[in-house]
Amino acid sequence: MLERAPAERELARSFTRGSTRFNVRGMRIDHHRDRSVTMTYRLGIEQPNLREEQWEVALPWGDKSFVDVLTSPAPDPGRLEMLVSLVRSLLEEWWETKGYERQAAKVGRRL
């Protein structure tokens, strides 16, 4: 089994935004020929006074300017932090809009 790149390890960490906890149960990055990637997460979403929900979310990532960060054995710490922040913001936006925004609904499915 190949060891994960530092960016993948960092992106696979659970995090909290506001009162919502995103428990990362699994994560993989699929690299495509055009240098885009798809980040697929298996998440357990926790919110106060609610049962945890299990989801799989496939985030398409076409921004090729972060390919170096995703593949480097020693990415620039500032760029890695920026990538992680962007991806977490996308996951939070997906969570907040999945009920009424068609594009958001397409990337996730409840397990």
Contacts in CASP RR format, 6 or more apart in sequence:
PFRMAT RR
TARGET T0000
AUTHOR 0000-0000-0000
METHOD contacts of the structure
MODEL  1
MLERAPAERELARSFTRGSTRFNVRGMRIDHHRDRSVTMTYRLGIEQPNL
REEQWEVALPWGDKSFVDVLTSPAPDPGRLEMLVSLVRSLLEEWWETKGY
ERQAAKVGRRL
4 12 0 8 1.000
5 70 0 8 1.000
5 71 0 8 1.000
5 72 0 8 1.000
5 73 0 8 1.000
5 75 0 8 1.000
6 72 0 8 1.000
6 73 0 8 1.000
6 74 0 8 1.000
6 75 0 8 1.000
6 80 0 8 1.000
7 69 0 8 1.000
7 70 0 8 1.000
7 71 0 8 1.000
7 72 0 8 1.000
7 75 0 8 1.000
7 80 0 8 1.000
7 83 0 8 1.000
7 84 0 8 1.000
8 27 0 8 1.000
8 29 0 8 1.000
8 70 0 8 1.000
10 80 0 8 1.000
10 84 0 8 1.000
11 27 0 8 1.000
11 29 0 8 1.000
11 39 0 8 1.000
11 83 0 8 1.000
11 84 0 8 1.000
11 87 0 8 1.000
12 24 0 8 1.000
12 26 0 8 1.000
12 27 0 8 1.000
13 24 0 8 1.000
14 21 0 8 1.000
14 22 0 8 1.000
14 23 0 8 1.000
14 24 0 8 1.000
15 21 0 8 1.000
15 22 0 8 1.000
15 24 0 8 1.000
15 88 0 8 1.000
16 22 0 8 1.000
17 88 0 8 1.000
17 92 0 8 1.000
19 47 0 8 1.000
19 48 0 8 1.000
20 45 0 8 1.000
20 46 0 8 1.000
20 47 0 8 1.000
20 92 0 8 1.000
20 95 0 8 1.000
21 45 0 8 1.000
21 46 0 8 1.000
21 47 0 8 1.000
22 43 0 8 1.000
22 44 0 8 1.000
22 45 0 8 1.000
22 88 0 8 1.000
22 91 0 8 1.000
22 92 0 8 1.000
22 95 0 8 1.000
23 43 0 8 1.000
23 44 0 8 1.000
23 45 0 8 1.000
23 46 0 8 1.000
23 52 0 8 1.000
24 41 0 8 1.000
24 42 0 8 1.000
24 43 0 8 1.000
25 42 0 8 1.000
25 43 0 8 1.000
25 44 0 8 1.000
25 54 0 8 1.000
26 41 0 8 1.000
26 42 0 8 1.000
27 39 0 8 1.000
27 40 0 8 1.000
27 41 0 8 1.000
27 42 0 8 1.000
28 39 0 8 1.000
28 40 0 8 1.000
29 37 0 8 1.000
29 38 0 8 1.000
29 39 0 8 1.000
29 40 0 8 1.000
29 70 0 8 1.000
30 37 0 8 1.000
30 38 0 8 1.000
30 40 0 8 1.000
31 37 0 8 1.000
31 70 0 8 1.000
31 71 0 8 1.000
32 38 0 8 1.000
35 64 0 8 1.000
35 67 0 8 1.000
36 60 0 8 1.000
36 61 0 8 1.000
36 62 0 8 1.000
36 64 0 8 1.000
37 61 0 8 1.000
37 62 0 8 1.000
37 67 0 8 1.000
37 70 0 8 1.000
38 58 0 8 1.000
38 59 0 8 1.000
38 60 0 8 1.000
38 61 0 8 1.000
39 58 0 8 1.000
39 59 0 8 1.000
39 61 0 8 1.000
39 87 0 8 1.000
40 56 0 8 1.000
40 57 0 8 1.000
40 58 0 8 1.000
40 59 0 8 1.000
41 55 0 8 1.000
41 56 0 8 1.000
41 57 0 8 1.000
41 58 0 8 1.000
41 59 0 8 1.000
41 91 0 8 1.000
42 54 0 8 1.000
42 55 0 8 1.000
42 56 0 8 1.000
42 111 0 8 1.000
43 54 0 8 1.000
43 55 0 8 1.000
43 56 0 8 1.000
43 57 0 8 1.000
43 91 0 8 1.000
44 52 0 8 1.000
44 53 0 8 1.000
44 54 0 8 1.000
44 55 0 8 1.000
45 52 0 8 1.000
45 53 0 8 1.000
45 54 0 8 1.000
45 55 0 8 1.000
45 95 0 8 1.000
46 52 0 8 1.000
53 110 0 8 1.000
54 110 0 8 1.000
54 111 0 8 1.000
55 108 0 8 1.000
55 109 0 8 1.000
55 110 0 8 1.000
55 111 0 8 1.000
56 108 0 8 1.000
56 109 0 8 1.000
56 111 0 8 1.000
57 91 0 8 1.000
57 94 0 8 1.000
57 107 0 8 1.000
57 108 0 8 1.000
58 107 0 8 1.000
58 108 0 8 1.000
59 87 0 8 1.000
59 90 0 8 1.000
59 91 0 8 1.000
59 94 0 8 1.000
59 107 0 8 1.000
60 107 0 8 1.000
61 87 0 8 1.000
66 79 0 8 1.000
66 83 0 8 1.000
68 75 0 8 1.000
68 79 0 8 1.000
69 75 0 8 1.000
69 76 0 8 1.000
69 79 0 8 1.000
69 80 0 8 1.000
69 83 0 8 1.000
70 83 0 8 1.000
93 104 0 8 1.000
94 104 0 8 1.000
94 107 0 8 1.000
94 108 0 8 1.000
97 104 0 8 1.000
98 104 0 8 1.000
98 105 0 8 1.000
98 108 0 8 1.000
99 105 0 8 1.000
END
